[in-house]
Amino acid sequence: MPTLADSGYEGAGTGIHVPVKSPGGSQEPAPGNQARNSLLRGLRSQGERGFALLTQRWALLQHTTASPRQLTQIVRAALILTQFEHKYIR
């Protein structure tokens, strides 16, 4: 199954699609590569925006030493409260 991934997964194997660098000079990347990069940018920006929203709204998430298991529960609660606050859920 093809999977979009960030450039940290470069060389991970078949089916892992990472961003493609521009060929250099005045050459344009192939249309398929441009589409892949555009999809990756769009997905990444949504994730980064969500994370920024949570960490700015909930100061606890900026400087925490909780274990990953405990932090997961805290982030879930913060996400629900943030969605309620922004009227995504009622």
N, CA and C atoms as a LAMMPS dump frame, in Angstrom:
ITEM: TIMESTEP
0
ITEM: NUMBER OF ATOMS
270
ITEM: BOX BOUNDS ff ff ff
-5.0000000000000000e+02 5.0000000000000000e+02
-5.0000000000000000e+02 5.0000000000000000e+02
-5.0000000000000000e+02 5.0000000000000000e+02
ITEM: ATOMS id mol type element x y z
1 1 1 N 0.844 -1.161 0
2 1 2 C 0 0 0
3 1 3 C 0.902 1.242 0
4 2 1 N 0.736 2.123 -0.963
5 2 2 C 1.553 3.341 -1.006
6 2 3 C 1.278 4.228 0.211
7 3 1 N 2.331 4.803 0.748
8 3 2 C 2.215 5.629 1.949
9 3 3 C 2.994 6.921 1.763
10 4 1 N 2.372 8.048 2.098
11 4 2 C 3.061 9.328 2.077
12 4 3 C 3.812 9.477 3.394
13 5 1 N 5.059 9.898 3.305
14 5 2 C 5.874 10.043 4.521
15 5 3 C 6.74 11.282 4.414
16 6 1 N 7.265 11.684 5.529
17 6 2 C 8.137 12.845 5.565
18 6 3 C 9.542 12.425 5.13
19 7 1 N 10.376 13.38 4.822
20 7 2 C 11.689 13.074 4.233
21 7 3 C 12.597 12.271 5.162
22 8 1 N 12.254 12.161 6.428
23 8 2 C 13.022 11.337 7.354
24 8 3 C 12.943 9.855 7.015
25 9 1 N 11.959 9.472 6.204
26 9 2 C 11.78 8.068 5.826
27 9 3 C 12.4 7.746 4.469
28 10 1 N 13.226 8.639 3.965
29 10 2 C 13.881 8.415 2.674
30 10 3 C 14.682 7.109 2.732
31 11 1 N 14.491 6.277 1.742
32 11 2 C 15.184 4.995 1.687
33 11 3 C 14.498 3.903 2.489
34 12 1 N 13.271 4.14 2.959
35 12 2 C 12.57 3.156 3.785
36 12 3 C 12.085 1.956 2.98
37 13 1 N 11.984 2.093 1.694
38 13 2 C 11.591 0.945 0.888
39 13 3 C 10.466 1.257 -0.075
40 14 1 N 10.033 0.214 -0.746
41 14 2 C 8.988 0.327 -1.756
42 14 3 C 7.676 0.753 -1.119
43 15 1 N 6.988 1.681 -1.761
44 15 2 C 5.682 2.119 -1.289
45 15 3 C 5.714 3.295 -0.339
46 16 1 N 6.887 3.686 0.141
47 16 2 C 7 4.846 1.02
48 16 3 C 7.393 6.029 0.151
49 17 1 N 6.47 6.959 -0.023
50 17 2 C 6.693 8.107 -0.907
51 17 3 C 7.058 9.339 -0.09
52 18 1 N 8.261 9.832 -0.3
53 18 2 C 8.768 11.01 0.396
54 18 3 C 8.819 12.174 -0.582
55 19 1 N 8.975 13.416 -0.093
56 19 2 C 9.073 14.552 -1.01
57 19 3 C 10.251 14.387 -1.978
58 20 1 N 10.06 14.905 -3.18
59 20 2 C 11.095 14.832 -4.204
60 20 3 C 11.709 16.205 -4.358
61 21 1 N 13.033 16.265 -4.331
62 21 2 C 13.727 17.54 -4.481
63 21 3 C 13.668 18.005 -5.929
64 22 1 N 13.733 19.324 -6.118
65 22 2 C 13.764 19.883 -7.471
66 22 3 C 15.047 19.456 -8.165
67 23 1 N 14.973 19.212 -9.486
68 23 2 C 16.147 18.74 -10.209
69 23 3 C 17.287 19.756 -10.273
70 24 1 N 17.045 20.984 -9.958
71 24 2 C 18.098 21.995 -10
72 24 3 C 18.028 22.813 -11.279
73 25 1 N 18.703 23.931 -11.244
74 25 2 C 18.664 24.818 -12.399
75 25 3 C 17.256 25.347 -12.616
76 26 1 N 16.868 25.443 -13.877
77 26 2 C 15.533 25.951 -14.196
78 26 3 C 14.571 24.816 -14.522
79 27 1 N 14.974 23.569 -14.253
80 27 2 C 14.113 22.431 -14.544
81 27 3 C 13.005 22.308 -13.507
82 28 1 N 11.844 21.906 -13.977
83 28 2 C 10.695 21.676 -13.112
84 28 3 C 10.607 20.188 -12.786
85 29 1 N 10.174 19.839 -11.586
86 29 2 C 9.952 18.423 -11.285
87 29 3 C 8.801 17.876 -12.141
88 30 1 N 8.762 16.589 -12.325
89 30 2 C 7.686 15.962 -13.091
90 30 3 C 6.347 16.265 -12.421
91 31 1 N 5.254 16.311 -13.186
92 31 2 C 3.942 16.623 -12.606
93 31 3 C 3.548 15.678 -11.461
94 32 1 N 3.879 14.41 -11.557
95 32 2 C 3.573 13.47 -10.473
96 32 3 C 4.312 13.817 -9.197
97 33 1 N 5.568 14.231 -9.349
98 33 2 C 6.364 14.624 -8.18
99 33 3 C 5.842 15.92 -7.567
100 34 1 N 5.403 16.837 -8.417
101 34 2 C 4.824 18.083 -7.914
102 34 3 C 3.551 17.795 -7.123
103 35 1 N 2.724 16.873 -7.63
104 35 2 C 1.482 16.515 -6.94
105 35 3 C 1.787 15.864 -5.589
106 36 1 N 2.767 14.961 -5.569
107 36 2 C 3.145 14.295 -4.315
108 36 3 C 3.619 15.317 -3.292
109 37 1 N 4.486 16.237 -3.72
110 37 2 C 4.994 17.258 -2.805
111 37 3 C 3.865 18.143 -2.284
112 38 1 N 2.922 18.463 -3.161
113 38 2 C 1.791 19.295 -2.76
114 38 3 C 0.932 18.58 -1.714
115 39 1 N 0.658 17.292 -1.934
116 39 2 C -0.108 16.52 -0.952
117 39 3 C 0.599 16.455 0.391
118 40 1 N 1.896 16.193 0.36
119 40 2 C 2.662 16.111 1.602
120 40 3 C 2.669 17.44 2.34
121 41 1 N 2.83 18.541 1.601
122 41 2 C 2.813 19.871 2.23
123 41 3 C 1.469 20.131 2.895
124 42 1 N 0.385 19.785 2.195
125 42 2 C -0.948 20.02 2.734
126 42 3 C -1.211 19.227 4.008
127 43 1 N -0.821 17.954 4.004
128 43 2 C -1.021 17.115 5.189
129 43 3 C -0.156 17.577 6.346
130 44 1 N 1.08 17.907 6.041
131 44 2 C 1.996 18.332 7.093
132 44 3 C 1.536 19.649 7.727
133 45 1 N 1.05 20.573 6.896
134 45 2 C 0.619 21.865 7.44
135 45 3 C -0.577 21.694 8.376
136 46 1 N -1.487 20.765 8.065
137 46 2 C -2.631 20.537 8.948
138 46 3 C -2.183 19.982 10.299
139 47 1 N -1.263 19.029 10.252
140 47 2 C -0.755 18.452 11.496
141 47 3 C -0.01 19.47 12.335
142 48 1 N 0.826 20.274 11.691
143 48 2 C 1.59 21.281 12.422
144 48 3 C 0.675 22.359 12.992
145 49 1 N -0.353 22.724 12.242
146 49 2 C -1.302 23.729 12.727
147 49 3 C -2.048 23.211 13.947
148 50 1 N -2.482 21.959 13.88
149 50 2 C -3.182 21.36 15.018
150 50 3 C -2.304 21.301 16.25
151 51 1 N -1.051 20.884 16.068
152 51 2 C -0.128 20.798 17.193
153 51 3 C 0.135 22.182 17.779
154 52 1 N 0.315 23.183 16.917
155 52 2 C 0.548 24.549 17.391
156 52 3 C -0.656 25.065 18.168
157 53 1 N -1.842 24.774 17.676
158 53 2 C -3.059 25.205 18.363
159 53 3 C -3.144 24.597 19.756
160 54 1 N -2.866 23.301 19.857
161 54 2 C -2.93 22.642 21.161
162 54 3 C -1.872 23.162 22.123
163 55 1 N -0.626 23.302 21.647
164 55 2 C 0.443 23.707 22.563
165 55 3 C 0.327 25.172 22.97
166 56 1 N -0.225 26.019 22.12
167 56 2 C -0.397 27.42 22.497
168 56 3 C -1.588 27.595 23.428
169 57 1 N -2.627 26.803 23.224
170 57 2 C -3.829 26.924 24.056
171 57 3 C -3.619 26.286 25.424
172 58 1 N -2.906 25.189 25.467
173 58 2 C -2.712 24.446 26.705
174 58 3 C -1.246 24.5 27.094
175 59 1 N -0.903 25.425 27.994
176 59 2 C 0.49 25.648 28.399
177 59 3 C 1.126 24.374 28.972
178 60 1 N 0.323 23.509 29.548
179 60 2 C 0.833 22.26 30.103
180 60 3 C 1.581 21.441 29.039
181 61 1 N 1.144 21.521 27.8
182 61 2 C 1.741 20.714 26.739
183 61 3 C 3.087 21.259 26.259
184 62 1 N 3.445 22.472 26.665
185 62 2 C 4.724 23.044 26.238
186 62 3 C 5.888 22.493 27.038
187 63 1 N 5.694 22.287 28.311
188 63 2 C 6.79 21.855 29.192
189 63 3 C 6.282 20.734 30.089
190 64 1 N 6.242 19.546 29.578
191 64 2 C 5.744 18.434 30.381
192 64 3 C 6.802 17.348 30.509
193 65 1 N 6.777 16.682 31.634
194 65 2 C 7.689 15.564 31.846
195 65 3 C 6.897 14.282 32.073
196 66 1 N 5.623 14.295 31.697
197 66 2 C 4.772 13.12 31.876
198 66 3 C 5.232 12.002 30.948
199 67 1 N 4.915 10.788 31.345
200 67 2 C 5.255 9.638 30.504
201 67 3 C 4.383 9.679 29.244
202 68 1 N 4.817 9.047 28.16
203 68 2 C 4.017 9.045 26.934
204 68 3 C 2.593 8.523 27.152
205 69 1 N 2.426 7.528 27.994
206 69 2 C 1.085 6.978 28.248
207 69 3 C 0.199 8.031 28.919
208 70 1 N 0.734 8.715 29.915
209 70 2 C -0.042 9.759 30.598
210 70 3 C -0.283 10.941 29.665
211 71 1 N 0.723 11.293 28.901
212 71 2 C 0.612 12.43 27.99
213 71 3 C -0.445 12.182 26.925
214 72 1 N -0.581 10.95 26.475
215 72 2 C -1.603 10.622 25.487
216 72 3 C -2.987 10.956 26.02
217 73 1 N -3.252 10.602 27.258
218 73 2 C -4.546 10.897 27.869
219 73 3 C -4.764 12.409 28.004
220 74 1 N -3.731 13.12 28.376
221 74 2 C -3.823 14.58 28.525
222 74 3 C -4.098 15.234 27.181
223 75 1 N -3.392 14.806 26.138
224 75 2 C -3.581 15.393 24.801
225 75 3 C -4.974 15.073 24.278
226 76 1 N -5.455 13.867 24.518
227 76 2 C -6.821 13.528 24.093
228 76 3 C -7.84 14.453 24.734
229 77 1 N -7.7 14.686 26.029
230 77 2 C -8.625 15.579 26.732
231 77 3 C -8.512 17.003 26.2
232 78 1 N -7.288 17.481 25.983
233 78 2 C -7.083 18.832 25.464
234 78 3 C -7.679 18.965 24.069
235 79 1 N -7.558 17.927 23.249
236 79 2 C -8.11 17.963 21.897
237 79 3 C -9.627 18.074 21.936
238 80 1 N -10.272 17.284 22.776
239 80 2 C -11.734 17.34 22.894
240 80 3 C -12.179 18.717 23.375
241 81 1 N -11.514 19.247 24.395
242 81 2 C -11.875 20.571 24.909
243 81 3 C -11.664 21.662 23.866
244 82 1 N -10.578 21.553 23.098
245 82 2 C -10.296 22.544 22.048
246 82 3 C -11.336 22.454 20.933
247 83 1 N -11.703 21.238 20.547
248 83 2 C -12.73 21.077 19.517
249 83 3 C -14.065 21.641 19.992
250 84 1 N -14.395 21.429 21.252
251 84 2 C -15.622 21.977 21.806
252 84 3 C -15.567 23.499 21.819
253 85 1 N -14.417 24.037 22.212
254 85 2 C -14.235 25.484 22.287
255 85 3 C -14.395 26.143 20.915
256 86 1 N -13.904 25.474 19.864
257 86 2 C -13.99 26.026 18.507
258 86 3 C -15.261 25.596 17.785
259 87 1 N -16.172 24.981 18.535
260 87 2 C -17.49 24.573 18.03
261 87 3 C -17.407 23.55 16.907
262 88 1 N -16.387 22.67 16.948
263 88 2 C -16.31 21.559 16.011
264 88 3 C -17.226 20.427 16.485
265 89 1 N -17.435 20.372 17.801
266 89 2 C -18.373 19.402 18.385
267 89 3 C -19.281 20.154 19.336
268 90 1 N -20.425 19.58 19.607
269 90 2 C -21.391 20.247 20.525
270 90 3 C -21.742 19.364 21.661
